[in-house]
Amino acid sequence: MDDELNALRRTRMRWNTPLSEAHAELLLDRMDLGAGHLADLGCGWGELLLRAVGRTPGLRGTGVDTDEVSLARGRAAARERGLESRVEWAEADAATWDGVAERVFCIGAAHAFGSTKAALEGLARVVPAGGRLLYGDGFWAAPPSEAAKEIFGPDMLTLPGLLDVAGAAGWRVLHLSAADQLEWDDFESTSRAGWEGWLRDHPADPRAADVREWLDRRLREYVRDYRGVLGLTYLVLGR
Ligand SMILES: C[S@@+](CC[C@H](N)C(=O)[O-])C[C@H]1O[C@@H](n2cnc3c(N)ncnc32)[C@H](O)[C@@H]1O
């Protein structure tokens, strides 16, 4: 699908992860934010980063992502909220970003490092002792079907398995939560809503058949293969 349609698909999403407003506020509280540096690795358009900086005097942010369309959305949102002098954006690979920050977010972006294990080990080099990491990652909340394993790959862990990997990488779990069903259903629905609206307005567009096919497949896979099976945990980790 072309860049224009790809950008449009996510326009109805608040952020690119199953997360309610209230849950986001709780996680920001648990991150114990203060003056200093917050890096968001695999930030997308950096909505949570902007909220963190916006509510914390003296905190400056860096959003790192490889997707220039998402970064442009983040830059525009920072400008609208008067935060452009406090947030910088880097079009860069999260896994090789060589900065250090006392507070780090890495949500839904473990694949940038290659695996959950590689992400948790790599992030331990970014966060100094005494710092905190908000780490969001998928896990099997129920035994997956072959179809679910096919979609999400062979490396997905259970939650106990994920905690073992975090512990082995030197992290202490300071707070644990997981997306609930309403957060998941809202995430899936908003991730489809941009294209559903486009399809309604452009039924004769040559791309419409592909868009409809993608939307139908995504909804079918969600309800048949991974609703209630794929979880998303948010861990506030300390070192
Ligand atoms: C599921 S989205 C999550 C975005 C954001 N953390 C959020 O919660 O809204 C994963 C993000 O990782 C980014 N990404 C993928 N590979 C990357 C890499 N090697 N370096 C940096 N970002 C990467 C994608 O562009 C995408 O924005």
The ligand as an SDF file (V2000), in Angstrom:
LIG
                    3D

 27 29  0  0  0  0  0  0  0  0999 V2000
    3.6920   -1.0520   17.2860 C   0  0  0  0  0  0  0  0  0  0  0  0
    4.4800    0.4640   16.8980 S   0  0  0  0  0  0  0  0  0  0  0  0
    4.5580    1.2440   18.5060 C   0  0  0  0  0  0  0  0  0  0  0  0
    4.8010    2.7210   18.4150 C   0  0  0  0  0  0  0  0  0  0  0  0
    4.7910    3.4600   19.7500 C   0  0  0  0  0  0  0  0  0  0  0  0
    5.7710    2.9160   20.6800 N   0  0  0  0  0  0  0  0  0  0  0  0
    3.4170    3.4730   20.3740 C   0  0  0  0  0  0  0  0  0  0  0  0
    3.2330    2.8080   21.4060 O   0  0  0  0  0  0  0  0  0  0  0  0
    2.5330    4.1490   19.8250 O   0  0  0  0  0  0  0  0  0  0  0  0
    6.1690   -0.0170   16.6090 C   0  0  0  0  0  0  0  0  0  0  0  0
    7.0590    1.1090   16.1000 C   0  0  0  0  0  0  0  0  0  0  0  0
    8.4100    0.6260   15.9600 O   0  0  0  0  0  0  0  0  0  0  0  0
    8.9820    1.2890   14.8490 C   0  0  0  0  0  0  0  0  0  0  0  0
   10.1820    0.5700   14.4150 N   0  0  0  0  0  0  0  0  0  0  0  0
   10.2670   -0.6080   13.7570 C   0  0  0  0  0  0  0  0  0  0  0  0
   11.5600   -0.9480   13.5610 N   0  0  0  0  0  0  0  0  0  0  0  0
   12.2950    0.0470   14.1310 C   0  0  0  0  0  0  0  0  0  0  0  0
   13.6880    0.2680   14.2870 C   0  0  0  0  0  0  0  0  0  0  0  0
   14.5940   -0.6000   13.8220 N   0  0  0  0  0  0  0  0  0  0  0  0
   14.0950    1.3790   14.9390 N   0  0  0  0  0  0  0  0  0  0  0  0
   13.2000    2.2850   15.4120 C   0  0  0  0  0  0  0  0  0  0  0  0
   11.8670    2.1190   15.3010 N   0  0  0  0  0  0  0  0  0  0  0  0
   11.4280    1.0090   14.6770 C   0  0  0  0  0  0  0  0  0  0  0  0
    7.8560    1.3270   13.8380 C   0  0  0  0  0  0  0  0  0  0  0  0
    8.0970    2.2940   12.8320 O   0  0  0  0  0  0  0  0  0  0  0  0
    6.6750    1.6610   14.7380 C   0  0  0  0  0  0  0  0  0  0  0  0
    6.4940    3.0540   14.8360 O   0  0  0  0  0  0  0  0  0  0  0  0
  1  2  1  0
  2  3  1  0
  2 10  1  0
  3  4  1  0
  4  5  1  0
  5  6  1  0
  5  7  1  0
  7  8  2  0
  7  9  1  0
 10 11  1  0
 11 12  1  0
 11 26  1  0
 12 13  1  0
 13 14  1  0
 13 24  1  0
 14 15  1  0
 14 23  1  0
 15 16  2  0
 16 17  1  0
 17 18  1  0
 17 23  2  0
 18 19  1  0
 18 20  2  0
 20 21  1  0
 21 22  2  0
 22 23  1  0
 24 25  1  0
 24 26  1  0
 26 27  1  0
M  CHG  2   2   1   9  -1
M  END
$$$$
